[in-house]
Amino acid sequence: MLEKLQECASTGETLGADFVEARFDDLNLRTLDRTDDIWKAIQVKSRRGW
């Protein structure tokens, strides 16, 4: 993945860009809902991409 981000930045520089930004997100989110010592819901969400 790092190679692809470097390639994107290099392409922008080659084209004469003053500023180049390349990002990759890798997010894992866990949500726990507990009421009165009872687990109501547990959610797991993932997001990965540019």
N, C-alpha and C positions, 0 to 999 in steps of 0.2 A: 504494500500500500504506500509506503514511504516513497518508493521509486516513482509511482504514478503522480504523487503530489509534487515531487521535484521536477518531473517532466512538465507538469502544468505551469509551474513557476518559470521554468526555463523558456517555455514557449512564449509566455507573456513578455519576458525580458528580450527575447529575440525579436519580437514584434515591436519593441520600443516602448513598452509600458513604463510609466513612472512608478507605478505601484502594482504589485501582484500579490494576491492572497489566495491560498489554497487551504481548504479545511477538510477534515474528516471527523465525523461524530461517531462515538461509540458510547451509547447511553443505556444503562440498565436502571430501572426504577421499580422499587417495591413499595407498595402501599398496604399498610395493615390497619384494619378498622376493628377496634375493640371497645365494647360498651358493657359496663357492669360485669367485668371479668369473663365476657363471652366474645369469642372471635366472630365477628360478623362477616368480614370479607378480607381476602388477601388477593392482591392483584400484582402481577409481574408484567412489566412492559419493557420492550427493547426497541432501540432505534439505532440503526447503523447506516451511514451513508455520507455523501459529499454535501 
